Structure formats: structure tokens, C-alpha cells
Amino acid sequence: MASGAAGSWSLSNLGARMIAGDFDPGFFVAHFVKDMGIALAEADRMGLHLPGLRLASEFYERLMGADRGRLGTQSLILALAELSDLDWTTR
């Protein structure tokens, strides 16, 4: 799938790391949350509705709440797994 129309840098480079349980940062969750917050504040100021960004921000905020802000952004899979009551590390 990574080489097809649905392919992306993130899928090619971070997908295997997620599967392997490698959440070492390339870019910290905490920095991403800060950047999304800036974008959402600016969108609000401009009267723009960005539901996709808001949803992504909520998932990453879950990671921050679980003290995972120093993990890489690929740790998003942990927040998604928790929503389904899965332990990603023992799957």
C-alpha cells in the first residue's frame, strides 16, 4: 500500500516503526501538539472550521495526558489502540 496511490512518507517510514513498537521521536508529540494548537487558534481567529485537525489534536492530547509527549508522533497508534481497549505492546 505504501507504494500505491495511498502511499505517503509517514506510511513508508513510520508504519514499520509502529508495528515494531518503536516510538522513539523523530518529532515529539509535545511539539506537534503545540503546532496544532497554534494552527487551531489561528483557524478560530479566522472563523475556519477544521474538524480533521481538531480530531487529530484530541488524539495527540490524549498522548500528552498519558505522559507520552516525548514520544514520536507515530505513537498516535497507542491512543487509537486505547480507544479500542487494546494493549498495543502485547498485541
C-alpha positions in Angstrom: 0.0 0.0 0.0 2.9 2.4 0.7 3.9 2.5 -2.9 0.4 2.9 -4.3 -1.9 5.9 -4.5 -2.4 5.8 -0.7 1.3 5.9 -0.1 2.9 8.6 1.9 6.2 9.4 3.6 4.6 8.7 7.0 3.3 5.3 6.0 6.5 4.3 4.4 8.8 5.5 7.3 6.6 5.3 10.4 4.3 2.4 9.7 7.1 -0.2 10.3 8.2 1.6 13.4 4.6 1.5 14.8 4.4 -2.2 14.1 7.7 -2.8 15.8 6.7 -0.7 18.8 9.4 1.9 18.1 8.1 5.2 19.4 11.5 7.0 19.6 10.9 10.5 18.4 11.7 12.0 15.0 9.3 14.7 16.0 8.0 14.9 19.6 4.3 14.6 20.3 4.6 17.7 22.5 5.9 19.8 19.7 3.2 18.6 17.3 0.5 19.4 19.9 2.0 22.9 20.3 1.9 23.4 16.5 -1.6 22.1 16.1 -2.7 24.4 18.9 -1.2 27.4 17.0 -3.0 26.3 13.8 -6.3 25.8 15.6 -6.1 29.1 17.4 -5.4 30.9 14.0 -8.2 28.9 12.4 -10.6 30.0 15.1 -9.4 33.6 14.7 -10.2 33.4 11.0 -13.5 31.7 11.5 -12.4 28.5 9.8 -13.8 25.1 10.8 -11.1 22.4 10.7 -12.7 19.2 12.1 -9.9 16.9 10.9 -7.2 19.0 12.6 -9.3 19.3 15.8 -9.8 15.5 15.9 -6.1 14.8 15.4 -5.3 17.3 18.1 -7.7 15.5 20.5 -5.9 12.2 19.9 -2.5 13.7 20.4 -3.7 15.5 23.5 -4.6 12.0 24.9 -1.0 11.1 24.5 0.1 14.2 26.3 -2.4 13.3 29.2 -0.7 9.9 29.4 2.7 11.5 29.8 3.8 10.5 26.2 4.7 13.9 25.0 8.3 12.9 24.5 7.5 10.0 22.2 7.4 10.4 18.4 4.3 11.3 16.5 3.9 7.7 15.4 2.8 6.9 18.9 -0.6 8.0 17.8 -1.3 4.3 17.3 -1.2 4.0 21.2 -4.0 6.5 21.6 -6.0 4.7 18.9 -5.4 1.3 20.4 -6.5 2.5 23.9 -9.8 3.7 22.4 -10.4 0.1 21.4 -9.2 -1.3 24.8 -6.1 -2.8 23.1 -2.7 -3.0 24.6 -0.5 -2.3 21.6 2.6 -3.6 23.3 1.2 -7.1 23.8 -1.0 -7.5 20.7 
